[in-house]
């Protein structure tokens, strides 16, 4: 395996983990406010997109058949983004 691909994948996984962390913090920050519902949906879409990116990164390193799972997560994330 090319070391450059491994470095880029590691950096991408770290950034995605940070995105998921801050999205979870945003979801728990806005609990019941009606105006904050859009931000909750947007944060949920970021979580789904983040998990989707991690699934695609794992699939590129070790083929496990995660492409259909990533596609479903991407569709759910797009739905939440549309709702937001």
C-alpha positions in Angstrom: 0.0 0.0 0.0 1.2 3.5 -0.8 2.1 5.4 2.3 0.5 8.6 0.9 -2.9 6.9 0.7 -2.5 5.8 4.3 -1.6 9.3 5.5 -4.5 10.9 3.6 -6.9 8.3 4.9 -5.7 8.9 8.5 -6.0 12.6 8.2 -9.5 12.2 6.7 -10.5 9.8 9.5 -9.3 12.3 12.1 -11.2 15.2 10.6 -14.3 13.1 10.2 -14.1 12.0 13.9 -13.9 15.7 14.8 -16.9 16.5 12.7 -18.9 13.7 14.3 -17.9 14.9 17.8 -18.9 18.5 17.2 -22.2 17.4 15.6 -23.0 15.3 18.6 -22.3 18.2 20.9 -24.6 20.4 18.8 -27.4 17.8 18.9 -27.2 17.6 22.7 -26.9 21.4 23.0 -30.2 22.0 21.2 -32.8 19.7 22.9 -36.2 21.2 22.8 -36.1 24.6 21.1 -38.3 24.7 18.0 -35.9 27.1 16.2 -33.0 24.8 16.9 -34.7 21.8 15.2 -33.1 22.7 11.9 -29.6 22.7 13.5 -30.4 19.3 15.0 -31.3 17.9 11.6 -28.2 19.4 10.0 -26.0 18.0 12.8 -27.6 14.6 12.3 -26.8 14.7 8.6 -23.2 15.6 9.5 -23.1 12.5 11.7 -24.4 10.3 9.0 -22.1 11.8 6.4 -19.2 11.3 8.8 -20.0 7.7 9.4 -20.4 7.3 5.7 -16.9 8.7 5.0 -15.4 6.4 7.6 -17.2 3.4 5.9 -15.7 4.4 2.6 -12.3 4.9 4.1 -12.4 1.4 5.7 -13.6 0.0 2.3 -10.7 1.6 0.5 -8.2 0.1 3.0 -9.8 -3.3 3.5 -12.5 -4.5 1.2 -15.3 -5.6 3.5 -18.4 -4.9 1.3 -19.3 -1.7 3.0 -20.2 0.3 -0.1 -24.0 -0.5 0.1 -23.9 0.5 3.8 -22.1 3.8 2.9 -24.7 4.5 0.2 -27.6 4.1 2.6 -25.9 6.3 5.2 -25.3 8.9 2.6 -29.0 8.8 1.6 -30.2 9.2 5.2 -27.7 12.0 5.8 -29.0 13.8 2.7 -32.6 13.4 3.9 -31.7 15.0 7.3 -29.8 17.8 5.5 -32.9 18.4 3.4 -35.1 18.5 6.5 -32.7 20.9 8.1 
